[in-house]
């Protein structure tokens, strides 16, 4: 779910580089799908972070 401000714009969640690194390390240990479920992310988000890393 996205949050909207008073003007109707959608705000996006931003993740720190440290959080992304920890999420990718978790994905290496338990798999991307399991890590995404545990963290409340979509699989494709972890794949995108992995591609950019």
N, C-alpha and C positions, 0 to 999 in steps of 0.2 A: 504494500500500500504506500502511496506517496502522500506526503503532507502538502497542503496548500497554504499559502499565506493569505493575507487580507485582500490582495490584489488578484488572487486566483493563480499565481505562478506556482509551479511545482518545485519544491525544494528536494535536492538529491542528497543522499547520505554520502559522506566522504570518509574514506578509511585511510588511516596513517600507513606509511610504508612499513612500520613495525607490525601492524595488525595484518597486513597483506602477507608479509614474510611468515608470520606465525600460522596464518591460515594455509599457506602453501606447504609449510612443513607438516601440518596436520594432514593435509591431503596426500602427501607422500606416504605417511604412516598408515592411514586407514582408508585411503581412496577418495577420489574427488566427490563422488555422490554422497558418501557418508559424511565427509567433512562439511559439505554444503548444507546438508540436513541439520547437522549439529550446530552450525553457525547461523542458520537462518538465511542462507544465501542461495542463489540459483547456481547450478553447476557451471553455466556459461560464464559467470563472473569469475570463478576460480580459474577456468581455462584461459580467460582473457588476461588475468593477472600473471598466469604462468607464461603466457606468450610474451608479455612485456618484460618479464624478469630476466 
